[in-house]
Amino acid sequence: MSYTTFRTFVTFRMVHHMSDAFIDNVVKTASEFADSVGISSVSAQIYALLYVSPGALSLDEVSTKLHLSKSTVSQNIRILEQWDAVKSIFVKGSRKDYYEVNPNIMEIVLKKLKGGLNNRMNKASANLNEIEILVKNIEDNSKKEFYQQRMNNLRKIYQTVTTLITMLPERM
């Protein structure tokens, strides 16, 4: 092997290794972020891998690179498709399913965040309504008044958070 060939080989291996480290760190960071905001870490790993991949990847490639079962990858790909985060594409000459990422991370995150917050606030509203019914049925007037004041404060917090959610942009 000539010196030039050897040097090219070593450079390729170093770049390939740095590329793998980059991808591994992006996937790990996405997974940790997803865990912190209540999103599936596996879906985040898949999205991150596709995001940093220059081309579409097959289900097999995603499964291999992330060390996940094909069924796990397939289930999470379906979730990502529902979020409009990934889409299936046709690759000429292949019968496999290939996926590419919607690169607009901000739009996806805002949509998911807004949807999740709205769901939580709807549940909170239903719970507050149930509590208000319980408070109305309290016979001791001093307790009833105290609880009504607390409920008024909780409703103000609810309204403030709901208003803040509506102020979140749809896209950046």
C-alpha positions in Angstrom: 0.0 0.0 0.0 1.4 3.4 -1.0 1.8 6.2 1.5 -0.9 8.2 -0.3 -3.3 5.3 -0.3 -2.6 4.7 3.4 -3.1 8.3 4.2 -6.4 8.4 2.3 -7.5 5.3 4.2 -6.6 6.7 7.6 -8.3 10.1 6.8 -11.4 8.2 5.6 -11.5 6.2 8.9 -11.0 9.3 11.0 -13.8 11.2 9.2 -16.0 8.2 9.4 -15.3 7.9 13.1 -16.0 11.6 13.7 -19.2 11.3 11.6 -20.3 8.3 13.8 -19.5 10.3 17.0 -21.5 13.2 15.7 -24.5 11.1 14.8 -24.3 9.2 18.1 -24.2 12.5 20.1 -27.1 14.1 18.1 -29.2 10.9 18.7 -28.3 10.8 22.4 -29.1 14.5 22.8 -32.4 14.1 21.0 -33.3 11.2 23.2 -32.5 13.0 26.4 -34.4 16.1 25.3 -37.5 14.0 24.4 -37.4 12.3 27.8 -37.4 15.7 29.5 -40.5 17.0 27.6 -42.5 13.7 27.7 -42.0 12.6 24.1 -41.0 9.1 23.1 -37.2 8.9 23.3 -37.2 6.2 20.6 -39.2 8.5 18.2 -36.7 11.2 18.9 -33.7 8.9 18.2 -35.2 7.9 14.9 -36.0 11.5 13.9 -32.5 12.6 14.9 -30.8 9.9 12.9 -32.9 10.7 9.8 -32.2 14.4 10.4 -28.5 14.0 10.3 -28.5 11.5 7.4 -27.9 13.1 4.0 -30.3 10.7 2.3 -33.3 8.6 3.1 -32.8 5.5 5.2 -34.6 2.1 5.1 -36.3 0.6 8.1 -33.5 -1.9 8.2 -30.8 0.8 8.2 -32.5 2.7 11.0 -32.9 -0.5 13.0 -29.3 -1.5 12.6 -27.8 2.0 13.3 -29.9 2.5 16.5 -29.7 -1.2 17.7 -33.5 -1.4 17.8 -35.9 -4.1 16.6 -37.6 -3.5 13.3 -41.0 -3.6 15.0 -40.0 -0.9 17.4 -38.7 1.2 14.6 -41.8 0.6 12.5 -44.1 1.6 15.4 -42.2 4.8 16.0 -42.0 5.6 12.3 -45.8 5.5 12.2 -45.9 8.0 15.1 -43.4 10.3 13.4 -45.5 10.1 10.2 -48.6 11.2 12.2 -46.6 14.2 13.4 -45.6 15.0 9.8 -42.0 14.6 11.0 -41.0 11.9 8.5 -42.4 10.5 5.2 -42.0 7.4 3.3 -40.4 7.8 -0.1 -39.9 5.5 -3.1 -36.4 4.5 -4.0 -36.1 3.1 -7.5 -35.0 -0.4 -7.7 -35.8 -1.3 -4.1 -38.8 -2.9 -2.5 -37.9 -1.6 1.0 -39.6 1.3 2.7 -37.3 4.4 2.9 -37.9 7.4 5.1 -36.8 11.0 5.0 -37.2 13.6 7.6 -39.2 16.9 7.5 -36.2 19.2 8.3 -38.4 21.9 9.9 -37.8 20.9 13.5 -39.2 24.1 15.0 -42.6 23.5 13.3 -42.7 19.9 14.5 -41.7 20.8 18.1 -44.1 23.7 18.3 -47.0 21.6 16.9 -46.3 18.7 19.3 -45.7 21.1 22.3 -48.9 23.0 21.6 -50.9 19.8 21.2 -49.5 18.3 24.4 -50.1 21.4 26.4 -53.6 21.7 25.1 -54.3 18.1 26.0 -53.0 18.7 29.5 -55.0 21.9 29.9 -58.2 20.1 28.8 -57.7 17.5 31.5 -56.9 20.2 34.0 -60.1 22.0 33.1 -62.2 18.9 33.5 -60.5 18.3 36.9 -61.2 21.9 38.0 -64.9 21.5 37.0 -65.2 18.4 39.1 -63.6 20.1 42.1 -65.9 23.1 41.7 -68.9 20.8 41.9 -67.5 19.3 45.1 -66.9 22.8 46.6 -70.5 23.9 45.8 -71.7 20.9 47.9 -69.7 21.9 51.0 -72.1 22.9 53.8 -69.6 24.7 56.1 -69.7 28.3 54.7 -66.2 29.3 55.9 -64.6 26.2 54.3 -66.7 26.7 51.2 -65.5 30.3 50.9 -61.9 29.4 51.5 -62.0 26.7 48.8 -63.8 29.0 46.3 -61.0 31.6 46.8 -58.4 28.9 46.0 -60.4 27.7 43.0 -60.6 31.3 41.7 -56.8 31.4 41.9 -56.4 28.1 40.2 -58.8 29.3 37.4 -56.7 32.4 36.9 -53.6 30.3 36.6 -55.4 28.0 34.1 -56.6 31.0 32.1 -53.1 32.5 32.0 -51.5 29.3 30.9 -54.2 28.8 28.2 -53.6 32.3 27.0 -49.8 31.7 26.8 -50.4 28.5 24.8 -52.5 30.4 22.2 -49.6 32.9 21.9 -47.2 30.1 20.8 -46.5 30.5 17.0 -47.5 27.8 14.6 -44.2 28.0 12.9 -40.9 30.0 13.0 
